[in-house]
Amino acid sequence: SEEFTAAQRSLTLATQAVDQRDYRLALNHAIESREHAQASAKGAAETQARLRGDVERSRLEIMTLLAQANGRLGTAEKTRALRRIVTEARQALTAANADVQKAGAALLAQDFSAAPAALTGAKKRISQVIERLDAAMSGQIRRRRRYPSYAESPTRRSPDRAAARGRR
């Protein structure tokens, strides 16, 4: 940052002033360097806090998406959606969960450049899984028979109709 560069420049000038035995000028440059360094540290702390907040918000949003995707995966398994789609979705969600865990580890290590990259990939992967599962489940609903129960099927006679005809 500009403040950090100014602090380094003032410190260099202070060192040069000491070499020339101008201690008053060296003290002035050292104090100026300290002020710039403090301002730089304050700016870095504010930036770090902002980045941490952004990453935490993204992580919570992705954890919510992950919970939604897991719920839809459970529904797809219960409705007996295509096994291939369910398997691919499960693998993608496992990979996305690993990305979220990596982002959490990067956050703990205060590596604010690695965390957003991992979260972006996870969010994209989870969104694709949700879209695929929704498409598979809507297709599953359309493929279901018109007659939802065995008794209402036109190919099978109900016991009442069979009894009325004298067959059993």
N, C-alpha and C positions, 0 to 999 in steps of 0.2 A: 504494500500500500504506500501511498504518498507519505504518510506520517512515519512509517518505518524507514523509508529511504531518507527522509529529512533527519531522523534520529541518527542514522549511520553517518550521514554527512557531517552533522554537528560533532559527533564523537571523533571523527577523523580530524576535524578542525581543532578540537580540543587537544588531541594528541600532538598535532603539529605545533600548537601554541606552547605546549610543555617543552617540546624539543627546542623551541626558540627562547625558552625561559621567560615567557610572558604568562605568568600564572593567573593573573587577573582575567585575561582573555580566555585562557584555558578553562577557568571556572565558569565563565559566562557560557561558553560553548557546551560544557558538560551539563550545566543546568538546562540549557535549551534542548540538548540531546535527551535528557531525562523526561522533559515535558512531552517531547514528540513520541518517545517510547511509550509513555503512559497512555497517550491518546491512541497510539497504534494498538496497544493491548486492549483498551476499552472497545475499539472498533472491531477487533478480532473476536472478542467475547460476545459482542452483540451479533455479529455475523454467525458465529458458531451456535448461539441460542436460536437464531432464526432458522438456520439449516436443520438443527435438531428438531424443532417444532414441525417443520415441513415434512421431514422424514417420518416423524411419529404419526402425523395426520395421514400420510400416505399409507403407512403400515397398518393403521387401524382401519382405513377404508378397504385395504386389500384383505385384511382378516375378515371383515364383514362379507366381502365378495366370496371369500373362501368358504365361509359358513353357508352362504346361499348355494354355492356350487355343490357342496357336500350334501345339502338337503335335496337338491335336485337329482344328484347321483343316487341317493337312497330311493327317491321316488322312481327313478328310471329302473333301478334294480327290481323294485316291487312290481312295476308294470311290465316287467320282462321285455324291456327294450332290447335292441340288438346287442348281443354280447360284445361284439367288436367295439361298438361305440362306448359301451360302459367300461370296457377294459382300457381303451385309449383315454377316456375321461379320468379314470382312476390314476393312470400313470401320469397324466398331465397335472393333476391336482397334487400328486406326490412331489413332482418336480417343482411346482409353484410353492408348495409348503417349504421345500428345501431352500428356495430362493428367499422366502420370507425369513427363515431362520438365519440365513447368511446375512441378510440385511440387519437383523437384530444383533448379530455378532459384530458386524461392522459399526453399528451404532454404539455398542458398548466400548468398542476400541476407538471410538470417535473418528472413524474414517468416513467422513460425510460425503466423499466422492464415490465410494463403492456402493453405499446403501441405496441411493436413488436408482442406480443402474439395475441392481438386482430387483428392486420393487417394480420398476417399469416392465421388465420382462415377465414378472409374476402376474402383474395386472392384465397384461395382454393375453397371457396363457389362460388365466381364469375366465376372462370374458369370452374367449373362444370356446372354452369348455361349456359355459352356460348356454351359448348360442347353439352348439351342437346338441346338447341334451334337450333343450327346448324344441329344436327341430325334430329330433328323434321321437320325443314324446308326443308331439303334435301329429307326426306321421303315424305313430302307434295308435292314437285315438282314431284317426281316419281309417285305419286298416281293420279295426274291430268290426265284428259282425253287427248287423243291424239288430239282431235279436240277442240281447245281453244274457239271457239265462237259457238253460237247457230246456226248460219246460215250454218256453215260448217259441222254440225253433220250429219252422214249418216242416222240417224233415222228420221230426219226431212227434208222435201223437201223445197227447197228454193222457194220463191214466183214466181220466173221466171220459174222454172220447172213445178210448179203447174199450172201456167197460160198457159204454152205451152201444157199441157195435157187437158186443158179445165176445170180444177177444180179450185175452189177458196175457 
